[in-house]
Amino acid sequence: MGVTVEVHRVYRYPFEQVVASYLRKYPSPMEKHVTAVETVEEKTDLSTGIVYRRRIATCQNVIPEILRKVTTFRKIYVLKVPDIYLEEESWLNVQKRNMAMKTHCLTWTQYASLSEESVFKESLENPNWTDFTQKGRISVTGAGLLNCVLEAFAQSFLKQGVKKGIKIMETLLQEQCG
């Protein structure tokens, strides 16, 4: 089954400033659940100029305690971990003024999948604006009868997270650009 959340946003700021704000977005006092982001790989393709980055984000486990007590057939508390790890890969093409990103969850991969694809690109409407599109999907498969409950929680959390992420970006852009 699974749940999907999609968003489209136009930031009225130039591409370079939006990307710079995104790359310094977390960790931040504005989002207490993301506790660390570490760049584990960064390289530039000399022929294309595309900058590839792979980052790992550490996030607090936000699943309510009552749902963390779910056991599998092996009697393992799979959801009772303090942190969740996400891997983000990005490809920044400065010449074409776009950055594509793919994110997936490294935690609980045998029980659930979380994936997200995002793109920042120069707006066709105004070259000093930046279009942002994002599509995220969560599917829970290993929690038995609670799959639907966990997916409903995930959908609500994703929607709130998207709103909060956009608010943080707008705050950072206002601070940076005035």
VEXTIMAR-372829 format. One line per 5 residues: number of its first residue (from 0); for each residue x, z, y of C-alpha. Coordinates in Angstrom, 1 decimal, decimal comma. Example, Ala and Ser with C-alpha at 12.3 -4.5 7.8 and 13.67 -1.06 7.14 Angstrom:
2
0	12,3 7,8 -4,5  13,7 7,1 -1,1 .
This chain:
178
0	0,0 0,0 0,0  2,0 1,2 3,0  1,4 1,4 6,7  2,7 -0,9 9,5  3,2 -0,2 13,2 .
5	3,9 -3,0 15,7  4,8 -2,8 19,4  5,6 -5,3 22,1  6,9 -4,1 25,5  8,4 -5,8 28,5 .
10	11,0 -3,7 30,4  11,4 -4,8 34,0  15,1 -4,5 33,8  17,9 -6,9 32,9  18,9 -7,3 29,3 .
15	22,4 -5,8 29,7  21,0 -2,6 31,2  18,3 -2,3 28,5  20,8 -2,7 25,7  23,2 -0,1 27,3 .
20	20,3 2,4 27,6  19,3 1,8 24,0  22,8 2,4 22,7  23,0 5,7 24,5  19,4 6,7 23,8 .
25	20,1 9,2 21,1  21,0 12,0 20,7  19,1 13,2 23,7  17,4 16,4 24,9  14,3 14,2 25,3 .
30	14,1 13,8 21,5  14,9 17,0 19,6  14,4 15,4 16,1  17,4 13,0 16,4  20,4 15,3 16,1 .
35	23,2 12,7 15,8  24,0 9,0 15,8  27,4 7,9 14,5  28,8 4,4 14,7  30,4 3,8 11,3 .
40	31,3 0,2 11,8  31,7 -2,1 14,8  33,2 -5,5 14,9  33,1 -8,7 17,0  32,9 -12,2 15,5 .
45	35,6 -14,0 17,5  34,0 -17,4 16,9  30,5 -16,4 18,1  31,1 -13,3 20,2  28,4 -11,5 18,3 .
50	29,0 -7,7 18,1  27,9 -6,2 14,8  27,3 -2,4 14,7  26,2 -0,2 11,9  25,1 3,3 12,9 .
55	23,8 6,3 10,9  21,2 8,5 12,6  20,6 12,1 11,5  17,0 13,2 12,0  15,4 16,5 11,4 .
60	12,8 16,4 8,5  9,5 16,5 10,3  7,3 16,5 7,2  5,0 19,6 7,4  6,2 22,4 5,1 .
65	3,0 22,2 3,0  3,7 18,6 2,1  7,4 19,3 1,3  6,4 21,3 -1,7  5,3 18,2 -3,6 .
70	7,1 18,0 -7,0  7,7 14,9 -9,1  7,5 14,8 -12,9  11,0 16,2 -12,9  9,9 19,2 -10,9 .
75	12,3 18,5 -8,0  11,3 19,3 -4,5  12,2 15,8 -3,2  10,9 16,3 0,3  12,5 19,6 0,9 .
80	15,6 18,5 2,7  16,6 19,6 6,2  17,7 16,1 7,4  16,8 12,5 7,0  19,4 9,7 7,4 .
85	18,6 6,3 8,8  21,0 3,3 8,8  20,7 0,9 11,7  22,4 -2,5 11,8  22,5 -4,5 15,0 .
90	23,7 -7,9 16,1  24,3 -8,2 19,9  24,6 -11,8 21,2  25,6 -11,5 24,9  25,7 -15,2 25,4 .
95	22,1 -15,7 24,2  21,0 -12,3 25,7  19,4 -10,9 22,6  20,0 -8,1 20,2  18,4 -7,9 16,7 .
100	18,3 -4,6 14,8  17,3 -3,6 11,3  16,8 0,0 10,3  16,1 1,6 6,9  15,9 5,1 5,5 .
105	18,8 6,3 3,3  16,9 9,4 2,2  14,3 9,4 -0,5  14,8 5,7 -1,4  13,4 6,2 -4,9 .
110	10,1 7,7 -3,5  9,5 6,0 -0,2  10,8 3,1 2,0  11,0 2,9 5,7  12,1 -0,2 7,4 .
115	12,1 -1,4 11,0  13,0 -4,6 12,7  13,4 -4,8 16,5  14,5 -7,4 19,0  15,6 -7,1 22,6 .
120	15,8 -10,5 24,4  15,7 -11,9 27,9  12,1 -12,4 29,0  10,9 -16,0 29,3  8,7 -14,8 32,2 .
125	11,5 -13,5 34,3  15,2 -13,6 33,3  15,7 -10,1 34,9  13,3 -8,6 32,5  13,7 -7,8 28,8 .
130	11,2 -8,3 26,0  11,1 -5,8 23,2  9,4 -6,2 19,9  9,4 -3,8 17,0  7,7 -3,7 13,6 .
135	8,0 -0,7 11,4  6,7 -0,1 7,9  6,5 2,9 5,6  5,5 2,9 2,0  5,3 5,9 -0,3 .
140	5,4 5,3 -4,0  6,7 8,4 -5,7  4,4 11,2 -4,7  1,5 10,5 -7,0  -1,8 11,4 -5,5 .
145	-0,2 12,4 -2,2  1,0 8,9 -1,5  -1,9 8,2 0,9  -1,6 11,6 2,6  2,1 11,1 3,3 .
150	1,5 7,6 4,5  -1,2 8,8 6,9  1,2 11,4 8,2  3,9 8,8 8,5  1,6 6,4 10,4 .
155	0,7 9,1 12,9  4,3 10,1 13,3  5,5 6,5 13,7  2,9 5,8 16,5  4,0 9,0 18,3 .
160	7,6 8,1 17,8  7,2 4,6 19,3  5,5 6,1 22,4  8,2 8,7 22,8  11,0 6,1 22,3 .
165	9,5 3,9 25,0  9,2 6,9 27,4  12,9 7,8 26,7  14,0 4,2 27,4  12,0 4,1 30,6 .
170	13,5 7,4 31,8  17,0 6,3 31,0  16,5 2,9 32,7  15,1 4,6 35,8  18,1 7,0 35,9 .
175	20,5 4,1 35,5  18,9 1,5 37,7  16,9 3,5 40,2 .
